[in-house]
Structures are given as C-alpha cells and as structure tokens.
Amino acid sequence: MNDSRRRFLATSLFTCAGLGLRVPSLRAARPLKDLPSEPGPHVQKIKHLADNSWLELGPPAPDPDWGRARGRSWCAAMPIAPELRGAFLTGEGVHGYAKPDGRYMDDLWLYDINAHRWVCCYPGADTKTLDLVIDQDGFEATRDGERIPVAQQVHAYSMNTYDVDRKRLLSMPNTHEYWKTALPQRAKWLKSPPADASPWSYDPATGKFDRQRTGGPAPKSGYGDTLVYVPSRKQAFFAHRSQEVWFYDPKANRWESKKPDGPPPPFGIDATSCYDAKRERIYIGGGAYPVAPDSGHAFWVYDLKADRWVDPKPNGKPCRGSNSYATLNAFMAYDPARDKVLLVRHSNHYDKADRTGVYVYDPEANAWAEDPLPLPEKLLNKQVKNGFFDAELNAIFVHSAG
C-alpha cells in the first residue's frame, strides 16, 4: 500500500455488542444531560492506532436500565452529535418487532464515544400500556400533550441526521402497518398525520420528541429516502426516492421544494450518502429498486451551490464494480481532514462475499482507489451492522450486533 493511502485513514475501530436487557420501572427524563463523558482509556488507544488498523473495543457498557442497543438492518450511518461526543441509533430492524422487555423496537439510543457505553434515550413504545390520543394538530401524543413517534421508521435507511446548529436529531418517517400485531390498540386512535408536517425532532437537552405543522407545502416521505443536514444552509436536504428534492429550514419550520437541473440518480431508494463541506456537495449512491444499470455507475452528486444533480463520471467503481451499496450493507462518510469519501461496505447480505472493505473516493482526482482497505476477520460475519465516522478521532466505528 503506498504512503498516500496510508495517511488518510489514520485510525479505525469496531465494536461488537451483545444484549442483556433488564426492565426498570421508568426511564430517565433527560438521559443525555451529563454528556459529554470524560474520555476513557480506549480513547487514547484509538488515537495511537497505526495507519489503517482496527481495534476491537468489545461490547459497549449497557444502559443501567435498558441494557444494550440491538443491531439494525437497513440502517446506514449513525448521526453524530459533536457536542455530546455520541452517535444516535434508531429505526426498526425486524419488522414489527416487540423486544423481550415488552417494548416496541421504535427505540432511540446514543453510543457514548468517550465512555464506550450505550445510553437509552427512549426505550420504545410499551406494547402493554400504550394509550395515546390525536392532538389538536393531528399528531399522536400522550394525554399530557407530549408527542411520541410510534413505529415511524420500518428501517432507518439514510433518514436520520443531526442539526448541529439547533442541536436536534431530525428524522423523516417511513410508516408501515407491521406494528398491528404488537400494538393492536393503536388502531383505536390512529389517523393519518397532517400533510404539512416537519421531520420528527429529538432534543437531547430535554429528552423530548416533537413534530410540527409547517403551514405550507411539504414532501411525501417513504421507504429508503435520504435526509442530510447542511450546516452552510442551516437546512436539511431531503431526497424522496432519490429524485424529488426538498430543503427543510428548522428555524423557520418551513419546507422548500427544488426543481434541480441535471441528470437525476439512476437508482431508486435506499441510497447511502454524505455531505462534503469543502465543495458543498451531497454524495449519494448505491441505491436499489432499481439498482443502477451495470453499463454505468451509481455514485451521484447534488451540487448545493447550483441546486442541480451532477453525474461526476468518476474513474473506477467501488465494491468490485457493483452498483449496489445500499444501507443494509454499507454506509458513506466524508473525511474532512483527508478530503476523501469513505464507503464502508461492511456486509454482503444478499450479495457476493468479495465486496466488503473500505472503498475510498478522491474528489480532487474524481477517482475511486482500485483496492479497498480490508475489514478485520471478526467483522466478516452475518450480523447486521451500523456505524459512523468520527472526525475528531479520525476513526470509523462499526457496531456489529444481532
């Protein structure tokens, strides 16, 4: 491996988590109030890793009340909250699943990077006691008026992002009916939400969820869409079915529709994506239903300066030439220090076994490196995986769990 490729990925690591749940009487009202944690000894180990090497951290410490987070299928990058030194994990894995503790799998977790532990932000709807109403704005809420996101994401896909300005997790729904077995009582009150709805938000400072009416046009939202926060605009980019483009302004609580020029992506839903702050781009690729034709490629650009789609026509292709690197098997991240896009192909569910690895795209050269950086042997398993890139530690994290 030549030296230039050794430098850009200074450290990498992975975590392998089990479960081990126990049931408390109630959840903490503000579970993230004491973050960020003091860095544990593992942080120094990460900082001193050799180039392109991996470190197995072992199972993160469990939440004292709710245990450890489960792995999620079809869940791409975990959004990082920089000020908390943590990354969020949410979205259902198994369709309509109720966990052994009686909670529905619409839970929300934060991986505490500094402490290598799980913090449960919300344990999921209680399948035995859930009893909600439709409030005056048309959203599900408790009788005390607290809005609760019940079964809002059959999978997370690339539909969660973090607003670094207002310090909120933002999530777009992709609703379904798999919940009917575990939560039959919900049918008594449920109505379709208003069409002029914002994304769901979670406020780490209060531990509360919210969703609001915008009073104006809003996009449809469905399986496999893409949501990426853009700090330069202080807005969130949203692509419905990798075609229809909207921007959400959290401060104004307003959606704006775009009609971008340029060729739209040649794939359907379930793409991986990331934001390039240097060039003001969204990279989006590897989607499915349909997968891009083999005669072309599946790595596309949304130019935020010009509000247009761009086919970059890169030299080479990742994943051994495959155009499929959707959220079940991969996540994408931009490394600002090395100015590279990292496509972490961590799994090969329903695909060929030789396509794993960290594939590297150089925006300046507009080219993919010919060979991927290898994954450790213990990550070459059949568990579902989720992950993120931490720019502060210059490290890829991969969570491997059932």
Secondary structure, DSSP 8 states (H G I E B T S, - for coil): --HHHHHH--EE-BEE--------SS--SSTTTT-S----HHHHHHHT--TT---B--S-B-BTTTB-----TTB-B--EETTTTEEEEES-SSTT-B-TTSBBS--EEEEETTTTEEEEEE---BTTT---EE-TTS-EE-TTS-B---S-BSS-BB-EEEETTTTEEEE--B--SGGGTT-GGGGGT-----SSB--EEEETTTTEEE--B-SS------TT-EEEEETTTTEEEEEETTTEEEEEETTTTEEEEE--BS---SS-B--EEEEETTTTEEEEE--BSS---TTS--EEEEETTTTEEE----BS-SGGG-S---TTTEEEEEETTTTEEEEEE---TTS-GGG-EEEEEETTTTEE-SS-B---GGG-SSSEEEEEEETTTTEEEEEEE-
